[in-house]
């Protein structure tokens, strides 16, 4: 029966059926076929609603709303100005400043597409005006935008915690060093690219000198409140002042106050628009997550986790081989499915397998999220590719070809993170 459920789900995806509908079809299959131990349609509906009726999931729309307000408030530009001031005159300095901005902005938005959109809308025109290739700029933002789901606070980490019961705070802390390491790998390629392809040094130097005209402290004071945002959110979580869900609420109020009353970059009358945009972003995700939880419970009823566990543990004897297989599987899943449903469906199935092999649940969560972050910029359905392509007026596949070296650097970092647990667990010790 488990095979039938997966077969129906897979065929529906191949036929381009929306993923939420595909999960409903897969979840209904055992009911319609009268499988033993499976409840009726009423229980399936209750599972769907209970999947969306949990406290931790409240953090997801709140982080989305905070990201929308920050994006409209021009926070990404203020962050970029600080990093460009510091490294702009070095070879590859401005592309590296874009990657640094994505790292820091990820600590505000918690979302890959949101990071790509907010940073890309500002950075792509800026770099193009300085002579950089537009497709290269789009590729840089598309891949670096994936850091938004790794650097805490991270929406996928919240979903992994929701699906497995692993501490959200521990996941947030564990994602910090891997996110920085990936950023360094991406910056290494950006420097190599600019060194081999060349830059307009005179134009870049003139622009950076213009930014430096008023001095660092004036720039720092102007950007201080933007830089303080992740420190307040993460500092409050790790000091025990508030929970991750409460932190999401605080990030909304903080971003609102800073954008409307401090920077005055957002008119108060536009607040309803932010709420509408957040609802439009979250509503489809909410339905998909609810269906994903119901689908996962159906898989548990037909004993799919037990079958998969027996197959994996019977076929592969070492933790390193199992990790390699999981990385490959998630690499392909990330290419065709959104991050949220993959985590909610697959994490409860795979976690018991990896824990039997001695893999730390927090480390596994980091590997899973990093793995799926690669898929955000991988064709054919990488969401960040479409966002960056729209911003740069380039076809997503054209951006994807230019992004391949970045993706190789990202994948290299993924394998280091997967096989060196210290990177994920050091801050927890």
PABA-130613 format. One record per residue (C-alpha): x, y, z; residue number from 0; residue in three letters. Coordinates in steps of 0.05 Angstrom, whole numbers. Example, Ala and Ser with C-alpha at 12.3 -4.5 7.8 and 13.67 -1.06 7.14 Angstrom:
# residues 2
+--------+--------+--------+-----+------+
:     px :     py :     pz :  nr : rest :
+--------+--------+--------+-----+------+
:    246 :    -90 :    156 :   0 :  ALA :
:    273 :    -21 :    143 :   1 :  SER :
+--------+--------+--------+-----+------+
This chain:
# residues 429
+--------+--------+--------+-----+------+
:     px :     py :     pz :  nr : rest :
+--------+--------+--------+-----+------+
:      0 :      0 :      0 :   0 :  UNK :
:     58 :     48 :     15 :   1 :  UNK :
:     83 :     36 :    -56 :   2 :  UNK :
:     15 :     54 :    -84 :   3 :  UNK :
:     12 :    119 :    -44 :   4 :  UNK :
:     81 :    140 :    -70 :   5 :  UNK :
:     64 :    118 :   -141 :   6 :  UNK :
:      0 :    160 :   -143 :   7 :  UNK :
:     36 :    219 :   -113 :   8 :  UNK :
:     94 :    213 :   -163 :   9 :  UNK :
:     49 :    205 :   -224 :  10 :  UNK :
:      9 :    266 :   -203 :  11 :  UNK :
:     73 :    307 :   -199 :  12 :  UNK :
:     95 :    282 :   -267 :  13 :  UNK :
:     28 :    304 :   -296 :  14 :  UNK :
:     40 :    374 :   -267 :  15 :  UNK :
:    -17 :    367 :   -216 :  16 :  UNK :
:     -8 :    420 :   -161 :  17 :  UNK :
:     32 :    391 :   -105 :  18 :  UNK :
:    -23 :    401 :    -54 :  19 :  UNK :
:    -73 :    363 :    -97 :  20 :  UNK :
:    -21 :    309 :   -110 :  21 :  UNK :
:    -14 :    298 :    -35 :  22 :  UNK :
:    -89 :    295 :    -26 :  23 :  UNK :
:    -94 :    242 :    -80 :  24 :  UNK :
:    -39 :    201 :    -48 :  25 :  UNK :
:    -70 :    208 :     21 :  26 :  UNK :
:   -139 :    187 :     -4 :  27 :  UNK :
:   -114 :    126 :    -40 :  28 :  UNK :
:   -111 :     80 :     21 :  29 :  UNK :
:   -181 :    103 :     43 :  30 :  UNK :
:   -211 :     89 :    -26 :  31 :  UNK :
:   -176 :     22 :    -30 :  32 :  UNK :
:   -199 :      2 :     40 :  33 :  UNK :
:   -130 :     -8 :     69 :  34 :  UNK :
:   -128 :    -39 :    138 :  35 :  UNK :
:   -117 :     10 :    195 :  36 :  UNK :
:   -131 :     71 :    154 :  37 :  UNK :
:   -187 :    117 :    178 :  38 :  UNK :
:   -240 :    148 :    134 :  39 :  UNK :
:   -244 :    214 :     98 :  40 :  UNK :
:   -267 :    249 :    162 :  41 :  UNK :
:   -202 :    232 :    198 :  42 :  UNK :
:   -162 :    254 :    137 :  43 :  UNK :
:   -196 :    322 :    139 :  44 :  UNK :
:   -183 :    328 :    214 :  45 :  UNK :
:   -109 :    311 :    202 :  46 :  UNK :
:   -107 :    366 :    150 :  47 :  UNK :
:   -135 :    419 :    197 :  48 :  UNK :
:    -94 :    397 :    256 :  49 :  UNK :
:    -32 :    402 :    212 :  50 :  UNK :
:    -44 :    477 :    205 :  51 :  UNK :
:    -67 :    487 :    277 :  52 :  UNK :
:      0 :    486 :    315 :  53 :  UNK :
:     35 :    542 :    352 :  54 :  UNK :
:    104 :    536 :    319 :  55 :  UNK :
:     75 :    544 :    250 :  56 :  UNK :
:     53 :    615 :    269 :  57 :  UNK :
:    126 :    635 :    263 :  58 :  UNK :
:    124 :    623 :    188 :  59 :  UNK :
:     74 :    678 :    167 :  60 :  UNK :
:    104 :    725 :    218 :  61 :  UNK :
:    175 :    718 :    191 :  62 :  UNK :
:    146 :    727 :    120 :  63 :  UNK :
:    111 :    791 :    142 :  64 :  UNK :
:    174 :    818 :    175 :  65 :  UNK :
:    213 :    803 :    111 :  66 :  UNK :
:    162 :    839 :     68 :  67 :  UNK :
:    165 :    901 :    113 :  68 :  UNK :
:    241 :    901 :    114 :  69 :  UNK :
:    244 :    893 :     38 :  70 :  UNK :
:    196 :    952 :     27 :  71 :  UNK :
:    234 :    992 :     79 :  72 :  UNK :
:    299 :    989 :     39 :  73 :  UNK :
:    336 :    951 :     94 :  74 :  UNK :
:    375 :    910 :     43 :  75 :  UNK :
:    405 :    973 :     12 :  76 :  UNK :
:    429 :    998 :     80 :  77 :  UNK :
:    461 :    930 :     95 :  78 :  UNK :
:    494 :    928 :     26 :  79 :  UNK :
:    522 :    998 :     35 :  80 :  UNK :
:    559 :    977 :     98 :  81 :  UNK :
:    590 :    916 :     65 :  82 :  UNK :
:    606 :    953 :      0 :  83 :  UNK :
:    641 :   1007 :     41 :  84 :  UNK :
:    686 :    955 :     74 :  85 :  UNK :
:    704 :    909 :     16 :  86 :  UNK :
:    683 :    946 :    -47 :  87 :  UNK :
:    753 :    963 :    -72 :  88 :  UNK :
:    779 :    892 :    -68 :  89 :  UNK :
:    777 :    846 :   -128 :  90 :  UNK :
:    707 :    818 :   -131 :  91 :  UNK :
:    689 :    861 :    -71 :  92 :  UNK :
:    621 :    884 :    -94 :  93 :  UNK :
:    595 :    815 :   -113 :  94 :  UNK :
:    622 :    791 :    -45 :  95 :  UNK :
:    584 :    849 :    -13 :  96 :  UNK :
:    520 :    822 :    -46 :  97 :  UNK :
:    533 :    753 :    -17 :  98 :  UNK :
:    547 :    784 :     52 :  99 :  UNK :
:    482 :    822 :     47 : 100 :  UNK :
:    444 :    758 :     31 : 101 :  UNK :
:    477 :    726 :     92 : 102 :  UNK :
:    455 :    783 :    137 : 103 :  UNK :
:    387 :    792 :    105 : 104 :  UNK :
:    373 :    718 :    114 : 105 :  UNK :
:    376 :    732 :    188 : 106 :  UNK :
:    317 :    779 :    178 : 107 :  UNK :
:    272 :    745 :    127 : 108 :  UNK :
:    284 :    670 :    139 : 109 :  UNK :
:    265 :    657 :     66 : 110 :  UNK :
:    306 :    643 :      4 : 111 :  UNK :
:    260 :    676 :    -48 : 112 :  UNK :
:    248 :    736 :     -2 : 113 :  UNK :
:    323 :    745 :      6 : 114 :  UNK :
:    334 :    739 :    -69 : 115 :  UNK :
:    279 :    789 :    -84 : 116 :  UNK :
:    298 :    841 :    -32 : 117 :  UNK :
:    373 :    839 :    -46 : 118 :  UNK :
:    367 :    828 :   -121 : 119 :  UNK :
:    320 :    886 :   -134 : 120 :  UNK :
:    373 :    932 :   -105 : 121 :  UNK :
:    439 :    897 :   -122 : 122 :  UNK :
:    429 :    876 :   -195 : 123 :  UNK :
:    418 :    947 :   -223 : 124 :  UNK :
:    474 :    973 :   -178 : 125 :  UNK :
:    525 :    922 :   -204 : 126 :  UNK :
:    503 :    928 :   -276 : 127 :  UNK :
:    514 :   1003 :   -274 : 128 :  UNK :
:    586 :    989 :   -253 : 129 :  UNK :
:    599 :    944 :   -313 : 130 :  UNK :
:    584 :    875 :   -286 : 131 :  UNK :
:    550 :    824 :   -332 : 132 :  UNK :
:    475 :    824 :   -316 : 133 :  UNK :
:    469 :    749 :   -320 : 134 :  UNK :
:    527 :    740 :   -272 : 135 :  UNK :
:    494 :    789 :   -224 : 136 :  UNK :
:    428 :    750 :   -227 : 137 :  UNK :
:    465 :    684 :   -217 : 138 :  UNK :
:    501 :    712 :   -156 : 139 :  UNK :
:    436 :    735 :   -124 : 140 :  UNK :
:    398 :    671 :   -142 : 141 :  UNK :
:    448 :    625 :   -109 : 142 :  UNK :
:    466 :    670 :    -50 : 143 :  UNK :
:    391 :    679 :    -37 : 144 :  UNK :
:    391 :    606 :    -15 : 145 :  UNK :
:    429 :    629 :     47 : 146 :  UNK :
:    363 :    659 :     70 : 147 :  UNK :
:    338 :    590 :     90 : 148 :  UNK :
:    402 :    570 :    127 : 149 :  UNK :
:    421 :    631 :    167 : 150 :  UNK :
:    376 :    635 :    229 : 151 :  UNK :
:    320 :    650 :    237 : 152 :  UNK :
:    300 :    602 :    182 : 153 :  UNK :
:    230 :    582 :    160 : 154 :  UNK :
:    252 :    512 :    138 : 155 :  UNK :
:    284 :    501 :    207 : 156 :  UNK :
:    217 :    519 :    239 : 157 :  UNK :
:    182 :    468 :    194 : 158 :  UNK :
:    234 :    414 :    209 : 159 :  UNK :
:    224 :    427 :    283 : 160 :  UNK :
:    148 :    423 :    273 : 161 :  UNK :
:    154 :    356 :    236 : 162 :  UNK :
:    205 :    323 :    283 : 163 :  UNK :
:    202 :    356 :    351 : 164 :  UNK :
:    275 :    377 :    348 : 165 :  UNK :
:    289 :    442 :    384 : 166 :  UNK :
:    280 :    503 :    339 : 167 :  UNK :
:    331 :    543 :    379 : 168 :  UNK :
:    383 :    488 :    371 : 169 :  UNK :
:    370 :    486 :    296 : 170 :  UNK :
:    377 :    562 :    290 : 171 :  UNK :
:    443 :    560 :    327 : 172 :  UNK :
:    468 :    501 :    286 : 173 :  UNK :
:    454 :    536 :    220 : 174 :  UNK :
:    499 :    596 :    234 : 175 :  UNK :
:    568 :    567 :    219 : 176 :  UNK :
:    546 :    525 :    159 : 177 :  UNK :
:    513 :    588 :    129 : 178 :  UNK :
:    577 :    629 :    138 : 179 :  UNK :
:    619 :    572 :    108 : 180 :  UNK :
:    574 :    569 :     47 : 181 :  UNK :
:    578 :    644 :     40 : 182 :  UNK :
:    655 :    640 :     41 : 183 :  UNK :
:    654 :    586 :    -14 : 184 :  UNK :
:    609 :    630 :    -57 : 185 :  UNK :
:    653 :    690 :    -46 : 186 :  UNK :
:    715 :    650 :    -66 : 187 :  UNK :
:    684 :    637 :   -134 : 188 :  UNK :
:    661 :    710 :   -141 : 189 :  UNK :
:    732 :    734 :   -129 : 190 :  UNK :
:    760 :    683 :   -179 : 191 :  UNK :
:    708 :    703 :   -232 : 192 :  UNK :
:    723 :    777 :   -225 : 193 :  UNK :
:    798 :    764 :   -226 : 194 :  UNK :
:    794 :    724 :   -290 : 195 :  UNK :
:    740 :    764 :   -326 : 196 :  UNK :
:    762 :    832 :   -303 : 197 :  UNK :
:    726 :    891 :   -271 : 198 :  UNK :
:    721 :    966 :   -286 : 199 :  UNK :
:    766 :    985 :   -229 : 200 :  UNK :
:    762 :   1060 :   -241 : 201 :  UNK :
:    686 :   1062 :   -242 : 202 :  UNK :
:    682 :   1017 :   -180 : 203 :  UNK :
:    734 :   1058 :   -142 : 204 :  UNK :
:    696 :   1123 :   -159 : 205 :  UNK :
:    631 :   1094 :   -134 : 206 :  UNK :
:    661 :   1067 :    -69 : 207 :  UNK :
:    696 :   1134 :    -57 : 208 :  UNK :
:    629 :   1168 :    -65 : 209 :  UNK :
:    599 :   1120 :    -13 : 210 :  UNK :
:    658 :   1135 :     34 : 211 :  UNK :
:    653 :   1210 :     27 : 212 :  UNK :
:    615 :   1221 :     92 : 213 :  UNK :
:    656 :   1171 :    131 : 214 :  UNK :
:    642 :   1103 :    161 : 215 :  UNK :
:    609 :   1126 :    225 : 216 :  UNK :
:    554 :   1165 :    189 : 217 :  UNK :
:    541 :   1103 :    146 : 218 :  UNK :
:    542 :   1059 :    208 : 219 :  UNK :
:    493 :   1104 :    245 : 220 :  UNK :
:    446 :   1103 :    185 : 221 :  UNK :
:    449 :   1027 :    181 : 222 :  UNK :
:    452 :   1013 :    256 : 223 :  UNK :
:    379 :    995 :    265 : 224 :  UNK :
:    381 :    948 :    205 : 225 :  UNK :
:    444 :    913 :    232 : 226 :  UNK :
:    412 :    907 :    301 : 227 :  UNK :
:    351 :    869 :    278 : 228 :  UNK :
:    380 :    798 :    276 : 229 :  UNK :
:    418 :    810 :    340 : 230 :  UNK :
:    353 :    827 :    377 : 231 :  UNK :
:    316 :    767 :    348 : 232 :  UNK :
:    371 :    715 :    357 : 233 :  UNK :
:    398 :    745 :    422 : 234 :  UNK :
:    328 :    741 :    452 : 235 :  UNK :
:    320 :    668 :    432 : 236 :  UNK :
:    387 :    644 :    458 : 237 :  UNK :
:    384 :    684 :    522 : 238 :  UNK :
:    317 :    652 :    537 : 239 :  UNK :
:    278 :    718 :    537 : 240 :  UNK :
:    229 :    693 :    485 : 241 :  UNK :
:    214 :    631 :    442 : 242 :  UNK :
:    226 :    627 :    367 : 243 :  UNK :
:    152 :    638 :    354 : 244 :  UNK :
:    152 :    699 :    399 : 245 :  UNK :
:    215 :    723 :    364 : 246 :  UNK :
:    178 :    721 :    298 : 247 :  UNK :
:    125 :    767 :    328 : 248 :  UNK :
:    177 :    814 :    355 : 249 :  UNK :
:    212 :    816 :    288 : 250 :  UNK :
:    147 :    841 :    256 : 251 :  UNK :
:    139 :    897 :    307 : 252 :  UNK :
:    212 :    915 :    303 : 253 :  UNK :
:    213 :    918 :    227 : 254 :  UNK :
:    149 :    959 :    227 : 255 :  UNK :
:    175 :   1010 :    277 : 256 :  UNK :
:    243 :   1017 :    243 : 257 :  UNK :
:    214 :   1023 :    172 : 258 :  UNK :
:    156 :   1069 :    189 : 259 :  UNK :
:    180 :   1113 :    246 : 260 :  UNK :
:    256 :   1110 :    246 : 261 :  UNK :
:    276 :   1107 :    173 : 262 :  UNK :
:    208 :   1133 :    150 : 263 :  UNK :
:    217 :   1094 :     85 : 264 :  UNK :
:    148 :   1063 :     89 : 265 :  UNK :
:     84 :   1105 :     94 : 266 :  UNK :
:     38 :   1083 :    149 : 267 :  UNK :
:    -21 :   1080 :    100 : 268 :  UNK :
:     13 :   1024 :     62 : 269 :  UNK :
:     12 :    976 :    121 : 270 :  UNK :
:    -51 :    939 :     95 : 271 :  UNK :
:    -13 :    925 :     30 : 272 :  UNK :
:     42 :    889 :     69 : 273 :  UNK :
:    -10 :    846 :    104 : 274 :  UNK :
:    -42 :    829 :     37 : 275 :  UNK :
:     25 :    811 :      6 : 276 :  UNK :
:     43 :    767 :     65 : 277 :  UNK :
:    -24 :    731 :     62 : 278 :  UNK :
:    -16 :    719 :    -13 : 279 :  UNK :
:     53 :    689 :      0 : 280 :  UNK :
:     33 :    647 :     60 : 281 :  UNK :
:    -37 :    623 :     42 : 282 :  UNK :
:    -14 :    573 :    -12 : 283 :  UNK :
:     42 :    550 :     33 : 284 :  UNK :
:     -6 :    540 :     91 : 285 :  UNK :
:    -51 :    494 :     50 : 286 :  UNK :
:      9 :    455 :     23 : 287 :  UNK :
:     37 :    446 :     93 : 288 :  UNK :
:    -29 :    424 :    121 : 289 :  UNK :
:    -38 :    373 :     65 : 290 :  UNK :
:     35 :    351 :     74 : 291 :  UNK :
:     23 :    335 :    148 : 292 :  UNK :
:    -40 :    296 :    131 : 293 :  UNK :
:     -1 :    260 :     76 : 294 :  UNK :
:     54 :    243 :    124 : 295 :  UNK :
:      5 :    215 :    175 : 296 :  UNK :
:    -25 :    172 :    120 : 297 :  UNK :
:     44 :    146 :    104 : 298 :  UNK :
:     54 :    129 :    177 : 299 :  UNK :
:    -12 :     91 :    179 : 300 :  UNK :
:      8 :     48 :    119 : 301 :  UNK :
:     76 :     36 :    152 : 302 :  UNK :
:    116 :     70 :     98 : 303 :  UNK :
:    170 :     93 :    147 : 304 :  UNK :
:    181 :     22 :    171 : 305 :  UNK :
:    187 :     -4 :     99 : 306 :  UNK :
:    235 :     51 :     80 : 307 :  UNK :
:    276 :     41 :    143 : 308 :  UNK :
:    282 :    -34 :    131 : 309 :  UNK :
:    303 :    -23 :     59 : 310 :  UNK :
:    355 :     31 :     74 : 311 :  UNK :
:    386 :     -4 :    135 : 312 :  UNK :
:    385 :    -70 :     99 : 313 :  UNK :
:    419 :    -42 :     37 : 314 :  UNK :
:    469 :      7 :     66 : 315 :  UNK :
:    509 :    -10 :    127 : 316 :  UNK :
:    547 :     53 :    142 : 317 :  UNK :
:    523 :    122 :    163 : 318 :  UNK :
:    567 :    154 :    109 : 319 :  UNK :
:    534 :    115 :     53 : 320 :  UNK :
:    464 :    130 :     80 : 321 :  UNK :
:    482 :    204 :     84 : 322 :  UNK :
:    506 :    202 :     11 : 323 :  UNK :
:    442 :    170 :    -12 : 324 :  UNK :
:    400 :    220 :     26 : 325 :  UNK :
:    439 :    279 :     -3 : 326 :  UNK :
:    428 :    253 :    -73 : 327 :  UNK :
:    354 :    242 :    -61 : 328 :  UNK :
:    343 :    311 :    -32 : 329 :  UNK :
:    384 :    342 :    -88 : 330 :  UNK :
:    333 :    316 :   -138 : 331 :  UNK :
:    273 :    330 :    -93 : 332 :  UNK :
:    296 :    402 :    -85 : 333 :  UNK :
:    296 :    409 :   -161 : 334 :  UNK :
:    222 :    393 :   -168 : 335 :  UNK :
:    189 :    407 :   -101 : 336 :  UNK :
:    184 :    466 :    -53 : 337 :  UNK :
:    225 :    463 :     10 : 338 :  UNK :
:    168 :    462 :     60 : 339 :  UNK :
:    130 :    400 :     35 : 340 :  UNK :
:    194 :    360 :     27 : 341 :  UNK :
:    214 :    373 :     98 : 342 :  UNK :
:    146 :    360 :    129 : 343 :  UNK :
:    137 :    294 :     90 : 344 :  UNK :
:    207 :    265 :     90 : 345 :  UNK :
:    237 :    288 :    157 : 346 :  UNK :
:    193 :    243 :    201 : 347 :  UNK :
:    207 :    184 :    155 : 348 :  UNK :
:    283 :    192 :    151 : 349 :  UNK :
:    299 :    217 :    221 : 350 :  UNK :
:    289 :    149 :    256 : 351 :  UNK :
:    336 :    118 :    204 : 352 :  UNK :
:    393 :    166 :    213 : 353 :  UNK :
:    387 :    167 :    289 : 354 :  UNK :
:    395 :     91 :    289 : 355 :  UNK :
:    461 :    102 :    252 : 356 :  UNK :
:    484 :    153 :    304 : 357 :  UNK :
:    472 :    216 :    264 : 358 :  UNK :
:    452 :    275 :    307 : 359 :  UNK :
:    380 :    299 :    292 : 360 :  UNK :
:    402 :    372 :    293 : 361 :  UNK :
:    459 :    358 :    245 : 362 :  UNK :
:    412 :    320 :    199 : 363 :  UNK :
:    364 :    378 :    199 : 364 :  UNK :
:    419 :    426 :    178 : 365 :  UNK :
:    442 :    378 :    122 : 366 :  UNK :
:    370 :    371 :     98 : 367 :  UNK :
:    358 :    447 :     95 : 368 :  UNK :
:    425 :    461 :     62 : 369 :  UNK :
:    411 :    406 :     12 : 370 :  UNK :
:    344 :    435 :     -7 : 371 :  UNK :
:    374 :    505 :     -9 : 372 :  UNK :
:    416 :    482 :    -69 : 373 :  UNK :
:    351 :    463 :   -103 : 374 :  UNK :
:    325 :    535 :    -97 : 375 :  UNK :
:    374 :    555 :   -151 : 376 :  UNK :
:    375 :    490 :   -191 : 377 :  UNK :
:    335 :    480 :   -255 : 378 :  UNK :
:    282 :    463 :   -276 : 379 :  UNK :
:    240 :    492 :   -219 : 380 :  UNK :
:    289 :    529 :   -174 : 381 :  UNK :
:    246 :    586 :   -146 : 382 :  UNK :
:    304 :    633 :   -135 : 383 :  UNK :
:    323 :    626 :   -209 : 384 :  UNK :
:    255 :    652 :   -230 : 385 :  UNK :
:    258 :    710 :   -180 : 386 :  UNK :
:    328 :    730 :   -204 : 387 :  UNK :
:    308 :    720 :   -276 : 388 :  UNK :
:    249 :    766 :   -268 : 389 :  UNK :
:    291 :    820 :   -234 : 390 :  UNK :
:    345 :    817 :   -288 : 391 :  UNK :
:    299 :    806 :   -348 : 392 :  UNK :
:    337 :    742 :   -365 : 393 :  UNK :
:    307 :    673 :   -377 : 394 :  UNK :
:    314 :    628 :   -315 : 395 :  UNK :
:    354 :    576 :   -354 : 396 :  UNK :
:    403 :    629 :   -377 : 397 :  UNK :
:    413 :    649 :   -305 : 398 :  UNK :
:    420 :    576 :   -286 : 399 :  UNK :
:    477 :    564 :   -335 : 400 :  UNK :
:    515 :    623 :   -306 : 401 :  UNK :
:    500 :    599 :   -236 : 402 :  UNK :
:    531 :    529 :   -246 : 403 :  UNK :
:    599 :    547 :   -217 : 404 :  UNK :
:    565 :    578 :   -156 : 405 :  UNK :
:    523 :    514 :   -149 : 406 :  UNK :
:    586 :    472 :   -152 : 407 :  UNK :
:    616 :    514 :    -95 : 408 :  UNK :
:    550 :    507 :    -57 : 409 :  UNK :
:    549 :    432 :    -67 : 410 :  UNK :
:    622 :    427 :    -44 : 411 :  UNK :
:    603 :    463 :     20 : 412 :  UNK :
:    542 :    416 :     27 : 413 :  UNK :
:    587 :    354 :     28 : 414 :  UNK :
:    635 :    385 :     78 : 415 :  UNK :
:    575 :    402 :    123 : 416 :  UNK :
:    546 :    332 :    115 : 417 :  UNK :
:    610 :    296 :    133 : 418 :  UNK :
:    638 :    344 :    184 : 419 :  UNK :
:    584 :    348 :    238 : 420 :  UNK :
:    629 :    395 :    279 : 421 :  UNK :
:    608 :    453 :    234 : 422 :  UNK :
:    535 :    445 :    254 : 423 :  UNK :
:    544 :    423 :    326 : 424 :  UNK :
:    602 :    466 :    351 : 425 :  UNK :
:    559 :    523 :    376 : 426 :  UNK :
:    514 :    474 :    414 : 427 :  UNK :
:    572 :    444 :    454 : 428 :  UNK :
+--------+--------+--------+-----+------+
